[in-house]
Amino acid sequence: MPLTLDNGDGVAAFQLDIGFDTGLLSLAGVRLGPDAPASAGWTLDSQLLAPGQVRMLAYTFPPSGLTPGLKTLALVDLDVKSPVALSGIPFPVANCVLGDAGGTAIPCAACLQPGVDGAAPRFAISLVDDSFAFRPSRLVVEQGDWVLWKHAGTTRFHTTTSGVNCSGDGLWRGELQTGGQFGRLFVEPPGSALPYFSEPDCLIGMIGEVDVTGDILLTVADVSGAALLGWTGGSGSYRVARSDVPGFVGPSSTSFAPAGGDSGTSFIDPVPVGAGHAHFYLIVDRF
């Protein structure tokens, strides 16, 4: 997996945390990319912060900034552990830090990733802490979406374990240590209701459920220059995403509530499309 900057102008060092699903992938290693070779003074280090989270740190010595333009700084090598098709896997990124040759910070922001936290939020998140509840406990996702459970507390140990009546059924089990996380891709058939619980606290009600829906089917019609969107399927609670690019990244990407609120199944976009451009639309379950 490449780590790329859209503009490397002046960058002499970087740090980034990358997440991955340990149920499907294992970290094989990291290496310098073609635009940051060791021959130019670059050194790359990495550290596993937690299961499924690696921190990458690279720098030049003597300090020397990159030239402007698109730059591939590093490559993350991952071994596939699962027979499940892995196209479109989201890799959550955080704690991006860039610096120039003088040690001055350079603004850094990760691109919005479909499947993580951008215009197409296909990575539902449930938080646990030092209390006895998943927040939220019920998650509704489309087939092919992910759920990420994250421990935001400081002391108490939890698990996310599939099953009912505090008895695991073997579908999944993830340990949630303080600061840890566990993610799973849900490929079960639409209509599946998958209960889960925390093993230490199930008897006092720490339970939840993941409900899998089918695809959301979207139609778009031109009505006097405006785009009329209508759709069926999904969870019954939605967001509308629009972008000038099909990857739904960058400043042109934005999202809206449907007509009539989250449960609506239509939307009218009056914004005209400029000559030589296009609007891309995506309807997603609201997490």
Buried (B, 14 or more C-beta within 10 A) or exposed (E): BEBBBEEBEBBBBBBBBBBBBBBBBEBEEBEBBEBBEEEEBBEBEBEEBBBBBBBBBBBBEEBBBBEEEEBBBBBBEBEEEEEEEEEEBBBBBEEBEBBBBEEEEBEBEBBBBBBBBBBBBBBBBBBBBEEBBBEBBEBBBBBBBBBBBBBEBEEBBBBBBBBBEBEBEEEBBBBBBBEBBBBBBBEBEEEEEBBBBBBEBBEEEBBBBBBBBEBBEBEEEEEEEEBBBBBEBBBEBBBBBBBBEEBBBBEBBEBEBBBEEEEBBEBEBEEEEEEEEEBBBBBBBBB
